[in-house]
Amino acid sequence: MKRKVISGLVAGSLLVTPTFIDTGSKAEAAVIQSIPNTTKVEKSYESGFLSVPGYASLGVKDRSSYIGTPYYRTVSNGREFLQAILDAGSGTVKVIEVKEDINLGWTELALDSTERSKYSFVSRYPNPSNGFTNPLLIASGVSKVNISNVDGLTIFSTSGKTIRHAEIKLQASANDIVIRNLKFDEMWQWDDSGQHKEVGWSYIKVNGANNVWIDHCKFTIAADGMIDMENGASNVTLSWNEFGLAAETEPSVTSSVYQSISFMEQKYAAGTLNPSSSVYYKMRNEGATPNQIMAYAAYHSKVHLAGSGDKDYTNYISPAGVEVKDGNQRIRLTMAYNSYTNVGQRLPMIRQGTGHIYNNYFDNSTHQHAIDSVAAISKYGGDKLSRGINARNGASIAGDTNVYNAFNEPIIGAERQGDDTGNMSLPFSELFKDAKNHSLLVNSKVTNSSGTYIGSSWDNNGVNAFTKGFTWYDKSTIGKWAWSSHIDGVENMSKTNPPSTPFTFTYGYNEKLPYAYKTVPLASVVPTVKKYAGVTKLNFSAADWLRTNYIDAYSTIQAESHSSMSGVAIQTGSAGSPFVGDIQNGDYIVFQNVHFGSSTPKLLEARVAPEAGGSMEVRLDSLTGPLAGTCKVSDTDSSQTWETKSCSVSGVSVTNDVYLKFTGSSGSLFNIDWFKFK
């Protein structure tokens, strides 16, 4: 029985409802168009999308006030970077601005014995089990850089500088960490076994840290993960990042792909590869060219693993009697507005915890072409996976308005963990067998060799293009969403002495997502993410990069949403809508981080209800700062007769704090509902 999917737009909406033509039995139409227990706004892209989204918004802080203070450090080489990290651990550095590319490989750092003792948080990464195949890494070596005992740190670049040859590890004692506008590169080499298990190089491991925001960065391919989470890491947001590489037959000669494949070609030409075990030998021997293999090699298999092992099902008590909160149930991850190119799986994979992914673009098309167009690569190349979310051990992962291109399995795994235990060992395969995994995609699109599908993973009672790789048990999770799960009695369990009977679970069916979020419409995801995700996509000053919230100057700004004020009061109109009233001479309201971008506004438009009348001064960055404009409000003596006033403005920069200062005679001057720049 075949079903054909016909996509139709709902009137007045960009949400798409799939309709089925069924030749045998009745098929169910879409059952859901939004994730349950969430607050969401769909709108066109504006500067407000640059504010910290998701779980990290619950705990990261603005550090723009540190500019010009001793807590602000600029670094231009590896040793300066290490010193800044050391000082951050003592609380004397809160901001690290990367001014030049930083090379942190163990060999190139060449620390002497005194420095190794001083920078004990840096260590040499063990060599790959099969040896190096990338000349760049042979020369540089690879390091681990542990960041611990840090409460509040932003690492960023205004110009998108690169950090190479090191894994950054954010330890459990690290909190409120922000990484923005940096490129991470050269942590990959050709694995001639094709297994991706010879070395564990990742760019960033959030190893128990809390409140982490990684934003507007670029990550090329790595040997293991790109950004992984483990040991109870929580409140992590990945936003506006660019992951992976396009499949190119002529990559840059300085790239890891070119260097490593050239290294393998030399070994092939010298006859030193093992014909029976070398993947490279087999591809070349049956006709694949080095350039074709370069295109195939630009692929990242394992992207985001959250929860490193089944064993981490609970916290534990250290020998010193301290509770170590590393249980996987603490994991909270948001992925928003990211671009993923030629990636294989773990997008994300989460054990026990919670994931929320929205407005991401996953594109495997050029890698798929590299496989399909060369017979020898198709025959011997093992990197063929295109898998999305994978909830395990009672995890919950919900996605909204994502686009999957050349993706075969947007959702994998099983509704009941006992039906997906192939990579689990005893006793955990038995302990978790009854766990329900909650997986959901809504308002999303997938395109692959079978066609294009738009809708929800609950459509047609769970039988659709999103769930091709997913195993249903009894479909009890369809229409019944839980944002989390809890192992009953886990507080009294020991990690070193697991129970002998399977876990039972309580699910958070009434739990709400603890933040509101914004999405662009489905049709806008690809162009928006392509334009804004990655490094050097924004013309930001240092102060701009250190902020965490932005207001779009050209959207309607509600007056009652001010960040601070003096004298005024928030009141409610006859229709129940709030506004700012009781405005008297000398009062003011402040809006921090109003983002104007590269354009310059000519007007400020405001919705006001005059009483005695007066003026509204538009000041920049302080109450006595530059005067951008003055709006006159005439006397009508009617506090609920609303009218729109406008005045000329000038002199704004990319981002300003906007002060609206009110002047006039005595008594109530006027009320204000909203304003915006034009």
Stockholm file with secondary structure:
# STOCKHOLM 1.0

chainA/1-678         MKRKVISGLVAGSLLVTPTFIDTGSKAEAAVIQSIPNTTKVEKSYESGFLSVPGYASLGVKDRSSYIGTPYYRTVSNGREFLQAILDAGSGTVKVIEVKEDINLGWTELALDSTERSKYSFVSRYPNPSNGFTNPLLIASGVSKVNISNVDGLTIFSTSGKTIRHAEIKLQASANDIVIRNLKFDEMWQWDDSGQHKEVGWSYIKVNGANNVWIDHCKFTIAADGMIDMENGASNVTLSWNEFGLAAETEPSVTSSVYQSISFMEQKYAAGTLNPSSSVYYKMRNEGATPNQIMAYAAYHSKVHLAGSGDKDYTNYISPAGVEVKDGNQRIRLTMAYNSYTNVGQRLPMIRQGTGHIYNNYFDNSTHQHAIDSVAAISKYGGDKLSRGINARNGASIAGDTNVYNAFNEPIIGAERQGDDTGNMSLPFSELFKDAKNHSLLVNSKVTNSSGTYIGSSWDNNGVNAFTKGFTWYDKSTIGKWAWSSHIDGVENMSKTNPPSTPFTFTYGYNEKLPYAYKTVPLASVVPTVKKYAGVTKLNFSAADWLRTNYIDAYSTIQAESHSSMSGVAIQTGSAGSPFVGDIQNGDYIVFQNVHFGSSTPKLLEARVAPEAGGSMEVRLDSLTGPLAGTCKVSDTDSSQTWETKSCSVSGVSVTNDVYLKFTGSSGSLFNIDWFKFK
#=GR chainA/1-678 SS CCEEEEEEECTTCSCEEEEEEESSSCCCCCCCSSCTTCEEEECCCCGGGGSCCGGGGGTCCCCGGGTTSTTEEEECSHHHHHHHHHHHHTTSCCEEEECSCEECCHHHHCCCHHHHHHTTTEEECCCCTTCCCCHHHHHHCCEEEEECSCEEEEEECSSCCEEESEEEEEETTCEEEEEESCEEECBCCCCTTSSSCSCCCCSEEEEBCEEEEEESCEECCBSSCSEEEETTCEEEEEESCEEECCCCSSCCTTSHHHHHHHHHHHHHHHTCSCTTTCHHHHHHHTTCCHHHHHHHHCCEEECCEESSCTTCSSCEECTTSCEECCCGGGCEEEEESCEEESEEECTTEEESSEEEEESCEEECHHHHHHHHTCHHHHHHCCCCCCEEEEEETTCEEEEESCEEESCSEEEEEESBGGGCCTTCCTTHHHHTTTCBCEEEEESEEEEETTEEEEECTTHHHHCSGGGTEEECSSCTTTTCCCSCEEETTGGGCBTTBCCSSCCCEEECTTCCCSSEEEECCGGGHHHHHHHHSSTTCSCCCHHHHHCSCCEETTSCEEGGGCSEEESCEEEECTTSCEEEECCCTTCEEEEEEEECTTSCCCEEEEEEEESSCEEEEEEESSTTSCEEEEEEECCCCCTTCCEEEEEECCCCCSEEEEEEEEECSSSCCEEEEEEEEC
#=GC SS_cons         CCEEEEEEECTTCSCEEEEEEESSSCCCCCCCSSCTTCEEEECCCCGGGGSCCGGGGGTCCCCGGGTTSTTEEEECSHHHHHHHHHHHHTTSCCEEEECSCEECCHHHHCCCHHHHHHTTTEEECCCCTTCCCCHHHHHHCCEEEEECSCEEEEEECSSCCEEESEEEEEETTCEEEEEESCEEECBCCCCTTSSSCSCCCCSEEEEBCEEEEEESCEECCBSSCSEEEETTCEEEEEESCEEECCCCSSCCTTSHHHHHHHHHHHHHHHTCSCTTTCHHHHHHHTTCCHHHHHHHHCCEEECCEESSCTTCSSCEECTTSCEECCCGGGCEEEEESCEEESEEECTTEEESSEEEEESCEEECHHHHHHHHTCHHHHHHCCCCCCEEEEEETTCEEEEESCEEESCSEEEEEESBGGGCCTTCCTTHHHHTTTCBCEEEEESEEEEETTEEEEECTTHHHHCSGGGTEEECSSCTTTTCCCSCEEETTGGGCBTTBCCSSCCCEEECTTCCCSSEEEECCGGGHHHHHHHHSSTTCSCCCHHHHHCSCCEETTSCEEGGGCSEEESCEEEECTTSCEEEECCCTTCEEEEEEEECTTSCCCEEEEEEEESSCEEEEEEESSTTSCEEEEEEECCCCCTTCCEEEEEECCCCCSEEEEEEEEECSSSCCEEEEEEEEC
//
